[in-house]
Amino acid sequence: MLLDPPRLPRLLVVGAILATWPASARGQDTASVPTVGRVQGVVFDSTLGEALPDAAVVLWGTSHRAVSDGGGRYVIEGVPPGEYSLVFYHARLAELGVSMGSMPVRVTAGTTVEMDLGTPSRFTLSVNQCLLEPRAPGTGVVAGWVGDGDSGMGIPNAKVTLSWATAGSAEPQSRELDTDGTGWYRLCDAPAGAPIAAAARFLTLQALRREVVVEGGGAVQASFLLWELRPGRVSGTVHDAASGQGVEGAEIRLRGTRLRAITGKDGAFRFGDIHPGEYTLLLEHLAYGSHRDTLVVQSGRTIAVDLRLDARAIGLSPLTVVVEAVPLTQRSRGGLTITREQIERVGSRARDAAEVIQALNLPGITVRRRADGSLCVGYAPGQATLMSFGGCVSMEVYINDVHAASADMALHVPPEAVERIVLFRPVEAGSLFPINAANGVIVIYTRH
């Protein structure tokens, strides 16, 4: 229907008048239009690895506040839209001798903002102690915790040995440190950029050896669980790839140790009484050049190494390690297990493994979707990390004990295909998994 041009201005005026009437006069229900938002989350004690109840959470400069419950959860209702600073207070902060800063939060009408809070972790506190000590340029901080593998308790006066190669010296340099009353240690002037071999012991208990690298002015965590371990052994041969004959005169070293061997006519070499853990094997030969690879020596086991080289000084095949299959019993001693029964209980409202973890509201575990759409499941070690990484530091993901190339894809496994999920805290994961486990590990076991 065409409008009569003379009537058009009158219709515009009537429309403008209607637009200025109150919503109730136009027949709209104003009660259904939200005008406030909500802020909620979990307060976490990162030093103890558990939720923090009775924490006072406040939107600074306002009367909006809440107290966390027994599970560390808090909810601040009726928050008008705007920009705020979120802070929390607790007697635990006074015990640790720290004062927490504020976190910015933006509230919009009708929305719920998730904001997790936490005390600094023991690692952060240890690193901050190094700020009070003089440090040379080109150094960083190595710090960590040493605990008993069976009880999970920190071990005071445990011995931590850190060693590294120095320029112009055939022997590695080492430092031995004692843990404090809670099992923590720190080295404030570790050399930056150099592989540092780290090991720990207490009486007859030992930890799996590992290597770390720290950047200049940075910090890296190396924590250990101690067990009753037996020395391992390495038995290997070096062959010419074309002829299959042994390579004589190759120098074999295990980096960060004094272990060296020269191959004989048959190309054989052997190392005995090796502390269990991860090593970098280095090979040098005048005709074949250099080669390196990683060995994982297990407690009381002998691993067989077969290394094949060609005359162009290029390793044609990677290091082959043959070892008797050993059940990973140590992993069963730690971790938080999500059972099949728990998965079925939340499966109706979860689309994948990540949402199963999120639905169970596990203390200290946060699930976030990044701006690029990828998933992140992480262990929240403290507010400093939360502020730096947007509330989520990714854990490594394994499927049936095999490291997943894509953590995001692994976390999308549907609930009906999952038998159980085991989550390892950073201190547990760093001792049980050799690959990038400093932020924790998730192991997903499938049903078939």
N, C-alpha and C positions, 0 to 999 in steps of 0.2 A: 504494500500500500504506500503510495506517494504522499508525503506531507505537503500540506498547503504552505508555501513559503511565509505568508504573513503570520501563521500560527507558530512557527519554529521558535522565535525568541521567547514567547510565553512558555513553551515547554521547557526551555533551558532554565528559565527563572524558577519554575516549579520544581525542577530537579535539584537546583541549588538549594532551595528552601528545605526540601526533604533531607538533603545531605546534612543540614545543620541540626536537625531534630535529634534528641537523645535516642540511643539505641532501643531503650524500652518503649519509646513512643512509636518506633517503627516495627514493633512486635518481635525484636531479637532478644534472646536470653543472654544478658551480660554475664551471668554467673558461669556460663560455659567458656568464656574467654579468659585464659590464664593471664595473670598480671605479674606473677612472681616465679622464681625458680628455686632450685634446691642444690645444695652442695653436699656430697657424701663421699665416703671412702674408708680406708683402713689405716690405722696408726700402727706402725710396726717397730719393734725393738730389734734392730739389726745386729746388735752385739750378742743377743741371746737366741736369735733366730725364731722369734715368736711374736704373736700379737701383743700390743701394749694397751691394757685396759685403763680406764680412769684418766685418760689424757684429756685436757681441756683444749678444744679446738675453737678458734676465734677468727671471725672476719674483722681484721684490725680496724679500729676506729668506729665500730658499730656495736650494737647490742646483740648481734646474731652470733650465737655460740652453741656448742654441744659438748657432751662428754662421751668418750668412747666406751662401748660395752665390753663384756668379757671376751669377746672375739676381736676386739680392737676396732669395731665398726662405729662410725659416727654419722649422723644425719643432721644437717642444718636446714630447716624448713623456712619457707616464706621470705626468701631473699629477693629484694627488688633488683631489677636489671641494673647492671653496672660493672665497673672494674673494682676489684678488691685485692687485699693482701691477706693470705691465709697463714696463720701461725698456730703452733700448739705448744703447750706447757705440760711438764710432768716432772716429778721428783727424780726420775731416772736421769734426766739431763743434768741435774745438779750432781748426781753421783758420778757421772762421766766427766764432769767439768767442762761441758760445752754449752753454747747458746746457739739455738737454731735460728736461721734467717726466715724470711717470709717467702711464700710462693704466690705469684700473681694468678688470679683466677677471674675469668670473665663469665658473668651470669646473664642469661637472656630469659625472657618470660616463657614459662611452660617447659623449660628444659632441666635436666639433671646433669650436673657436672661431677664427674668422678675424679677425685683428687686423693691419691694415697700419700701418706706422710710417714717418715721414719727417722729414727736416730741415726747418726753416722755409724758406719760399720767399724768393727775393730781395725780393719785394714785402713780405712780413712783416718782413724785416730792415730795409728802407727805412722802413717805417712806424714801427718801433720806434725808429729813430734820431730821429724827430721827437719822441718822448717826452722826449728830453734837451734839447730846445729850447723856449724860452718860446712859448706859443701864445695868441692872443687868443680870447675867447669868440666863438662863431658862425663858427668856421673848421673846416676839415677838411684831410685830406692827399690830394694827388694825386701818385701815383708810378707809374713804369713803366720799361720797357726799350725801347731803340732798337737795331734790328739791320739788317743788310744783307739785302735780300730774296732775293738770289741765293745767298749763302753761309750765311745764318743766323747769322753772327757778330755779337756786340755791337760797337757803334761808339762809341769814346771821343770826347769833345769834340763830339758832335752837338748841334745847337741845338734846343731844345724851346720853343715859344712857347705860353703859356696866356693867353687873354684873356676878359674878361667885361664885361658892362654894369654901370655903377655908377649909383646913384640921383642924379638931378640933373645928370648929365653926358651930353652928346650923343655923346661919343667913348668907346669901350670902353677899359678899363684892361688892360694886358698886362704879363706878366713873361716874360723870356727866361732859360732855364736851360741849363747845360752838363751833358752826361752824364759819368759817371765812367769809370774805366778799363775797366769791364765793360759799359758802355752803359746804366747805370741813372741815373735822376734822381728828385728829389722836391721837392715844394712843400708845406711844412708848414702854411702859413696861407692856404690857398685859401678863398674865401668860400663859406659853406654855403648851399645852396638855389638858387644862381644857375647857369644854364647856362654852362659853361666850354668855350670853343672851344680845341681842342688840335691842334697841328701840329708836325711835326719835319722837319729837313733836315740834310744834310751835303754840302757841295760842290754837286754837281749832282743829288744824290739827294734825294727828297722822300717824305713819307708821306701817305696819304690823311687829310684833315682829319676830325675827329670832335668830338662834343660829349659832355661828361660832367657829372654833377651829384653833389656830395658832401654828405652830411648833416653837421650839426654834431657835432664830435667823432669823426666817422667817417673812412673812407678809401676811395678808389676807384682802380682801376688803369687807366691809359691807356698801352698799349704800342704800338709802331709797327714796321713793316718798311718800309725805304726802297727806292724804285725810281726809275728814270728816268721821270719824269712830265712831261707837257706841260699847259699851262693849258687849262682848259675855258671854255665860254661858255654864257650863258643868254639866250634870246630869248623874250619872252613878250608876251601881250596880256591885258587885262582887259575883259570885256564885260558889258553889262547882260543878265541872263538872259531878260527878257521881250522886249526890243526887238532884242537882238543887236548893239546899237551899242556902240562903244568907250566906256569910262569914263575921262573926263579928270580929272586932278588927284589920282589915287591915289598915295600914297607907298609905294614898295616898298623893303624893306630886307632884307639878309641878316644875320641876327643874329650878333653877335660880330665883325663886320667894319665897315669904313667905307664899304661899298658901298651907295649909295642912288640911287633914280631916281624921277622924277615922270612919270606917264603923260601923253601928249599927247592930242589930240582922237581919235585912232584907238585909244587905250588901250594903245599899245605901250610896252614898256620893254626894255632890253638891258643885260647886264653882260658885260664881256669880261675875259680874263686872270684867271680864277678858279682858285684852287688846288683841285685835285681832292679830292673828299671829300663829307661829309654837311653840309648846311646847313639851317637853319630860315628859311623865307621869311615875312616879316611884311608885311601890307598894312594900311594905314590910309586911310580916306576919310570925310569928314564925313557924307555921305548914306548910305553903304553899311556903315559901321562897320569892324570889324577882321576879319582872317582870317589864319590861319597854316597852314603845311604844310611837309613835308620834301622837300628836293631832294637827289639824289645826283648830283654832277657827276663825270663820268668824264674820264680823261686824254685831252686833245686832241679832245674831242667838244663839240658844241653841243646842248643840250636845249631843246625847245620847250615852253613853259608856256602853257596856256589856262585862264584863271580866269574863271568866270562868277558874278556876284553879282546879288541882287535888292535892291529899294529898302528892304526891311525889315532890312537889314544882316545878312542870314543867307546864307552861301554855299550855294546850292542843290545844287551838285555839288562833289565833291572836286577837288583840283588834278590836272589831267591832264598827264602828262609824256610826250612823244613823243621817242624817241631811236633812232638807228640801232642795230640789234642788234649787240652786241659779244661775242665769245666771252670767257668768264672765264678768260683764260690765266693770270692771276696766281695763281688758286687751284691750278692744276696744279703750281705751283712749290713748294708746301708740303704738309704733311699726311702722315699715315701711311695707306697704302692696304692694305686687306684685299682680296685678289684673289678671283676666282671659284674658283680652284683651292683656296685656303685655306678658303673657305666649304664647298666640297664635302668637304674632308678632315674637318671637324668637324660637318658637317650632320647626320650620323646621330644625334648626341647633343645637338643643339640644336633647340629648338622655334621660335625666332624670332631676329631680328637681335641682340637684347641677349645671348642665350645664345651666339651665334657669337662675339661680342666677348669674352665671359667665358671661353669654352673656349680661346681663343688665348693667354690669360695675358699680355696686353700690358703692359709695364712702365709704371707710373704710371696705368693705367686701372682703375677699380674699378666693379664692377656690384653693385648692392644692390637688394633689394626692401624698400620702406618699410613702416611699420606699417599703412598704409591699403591695401597691396597693389600700389601703383603701382611701376613700375620706375625706377631711377636709374642712368644711366651717366655717370661723371664722371672728370675728370682731377684726381688728388690732388696739389694744390700744396704740401702741408706738413702737419705734425702739428697745427698750430693749427686749420686748416680741418677736419681729420678729427675733432678733438675737438668742434668746434662743430656740425657737421652730420651726425654719426653715420656718418662714413666715406664720404660721397658728396655731392658738389656737382654738380648737374645740368648737363650740356652741352646747348646748343641742338641741335635736330634738324631737318635739311632732307631732303626727299624730291625727288630729281631737281632740286636747286638751288632748290626752293620751300620756304619756311619752314613747318614743320609746326605747325598750331594746337595739337595735342596730341602732345607728345613721347612720352608713354606708349603711345599707339596706334601711332605710327610705329615704335617699337622692337619691336612685335609682328609686324612683317612677316615671313612665313615665309622660311626660308633659300632654298628653291627659287625664290623670286621675286626674289632679290637678285643683281645682277650684280657689284657691288663696294661697299665701304664705305670712306669716307675720314674720318679723324679728325684734327682740327686742334687743336693745343695753344692755350691762351689767347692767347699772344703772337702766334701766326699768325692766329687767328680774329678777334682784335680789329682787325687791319689789313685783313682781307679781307671781313668780314661786318658790315653796319651795324647789325644788330639784336641786342642783348643777348648779345654773344659773349664777354664777359669770362671765362667759365668754360670756353670751348672749344666746338667745333662738331662734330657728326657729320653727314656727308652720305651718305645711302643712295641708291644708284642701282639702279633696278629693271631686270629683264631685258626687260620689254615696256613 
